[in-house]
Amino acid sequence: MNLDRGLSSDDAQRRLKEYGYNEVPEKKVNPLLKLAKKFWGVTPWMLELTVGMELALGKVIEACVIFGLLSFNAAVSYTRRRRRTARSPS
């Protein structure tokens, strides 16, 4: 390699074969999996446990309200994250 002229074509080809392209492959994640992850964590677990306890006590309306709020929060968080990543420069 010459610092003034750079790599020769042969060196460039050899390095391309040896190391590959200088790129990081983008990981595609299923959008439904991203949404499901919004229900994973300490706070969602507490609310999910509360929904189960309310159902066990026969309080269906309260369980539906809590589940509705949990789902609404997950949906808002998911859409905000998608908008933020869609606007970020690539």
C-alpha positions as CSV (number, residue, x, y, z in Angstrom):
1,M,0.0,0.0,0.0
2,N,1.3,3.4,-0.9
3,L,0.1,6.3,1.2
4,D,0.2,8.7,-1.7
5,R,-1.8,6.5,-4.2
6,G,-3.8,4.3,-1.8
7,L,-4.5,0.6,-2.5
8,S,-3.9,-1.0,-5.8
9,S,-6.8,-2.6,-7.5
10,D,-5.4,-6.1,-6.7
11,D,-5.0,-5.2,-3.0
12,A,-8.6,-3.8,-3.0
13,Q,-10.0,-6.9,-4.6
14,R,-8.0,-9.2,-2.2
15,R,-9.2,-7.3,0.9
16,L,-12.8,-7.3,-0.4
17,K,-12.7,-11.1,-0.7
18,E,-11.0,-11.4,2.7
19,Y,-13.0,-9.0,4.8
20,G,-16.1,-8.3,2.7
21,Y,-17.8,-4.9,2.3
22,N,-17.5,-2.2,5.0
23,E,-21.1,-2.3,6.0
24,V,-23.3,-3.3,9.0
25,P,-26.4,-5.3,8.0
26,E,-29.6,-3.8,9.2
27,K,-31.6,-6.0,11.5
28,K,-35.3,-6.2,10.6
29,V,-37.6,-6.8,13.5
30,N,-41.2,-7.8,13.1
31,P,-43.5,-4.8,14.0
32,L,-45.8,-7.1,16.0
33,L,-42.9,-8.3,18.0
34,K,-42.0,-4.6,18.7
35,L,-45.6,-4.0,19.9
36,A,-45.5,-7.2,22.1
37,K,-42.3,-6.0,23.8
38,K,-44.3,-3.0,25.1
39,F,-46.1,-5.5,27.4
40,W,-42.8,-6.9,28.7
41,G,-41.3,-5.3,31.8
42,V,-42.0,-4.7,35.5
43,T,-44.8,-2.2,35.2
44,P,-46.7,-4.1,32.5
45,W,-46.3,-7.3,34.6
46,M,-47.8,-5.5,37.6
47,L,-50.8,-4.3,35.6
48,E,-51.2,-7.7,34.0
49,L,-51.2,-9.3,37.4
50,T,-53.7,-6.8,38.6
51,V,-56.0,-7.7,35.6
52,G,-55.7,-11.3,36.6
53,M,-56.5,-10.6,40.2
54,E,-59.5,-8.4,39.2
55,L,-60.8,-11.2,37.0
56,A,-60.3,-13.7,39.9
57,L,-62.4,-11.5,42.1
58,G,-65.1,-11.2,39.5
59,K,-64.5,-7.6,38.7
60,V,-64.6,-7.8,35.0
61,I,-65.2,-4.1,34.3
62,E,-62.2,-3.1,36.4
63,A,-60.1,-5.7,34.6
64,C,-61.2,-4.4,31.2
65,V,-60.4,-0.8,32.2
66,I,-56.9,-1.7,33.4
67,F,-56.2,-3.8,30.3
68,G,-57.6,-1.1,28.1
69,L,-55.2,1.5,29.7
70,L,-52.3,-0.9,29.4
71,S,-53.1,-1.5,25.7
72,F,-53.6,2.2,25.1
73,N,-50.2,3.0,26.6
74,A,-48.5,0.3,24.6
75,A,-50.1,1.6,21.4
76,V,-49.1,5.2,22.1
77,S,-45.5,4.2,22.9
78,Y,-45.3,2.0,19.8
79,T,-46.6,4.7,17.4
80,R,-44.4,7.4,19.0
81,R,-41.3,5.2,18.6
82,R,-42.2,4.5,14.9
83,R,-42.6,8.2,14.2
84,R,-39.4,9.1,15.9
85,T,-37.4,6.4,14.0
86,A,-39.1,7.3,10.7
87,R,-38.0,10.9,11.0
88,S,-34.4,10.2,12.1
89,P,-31.8,10.6,9.3
90,S,-30.4,7.4,7.9
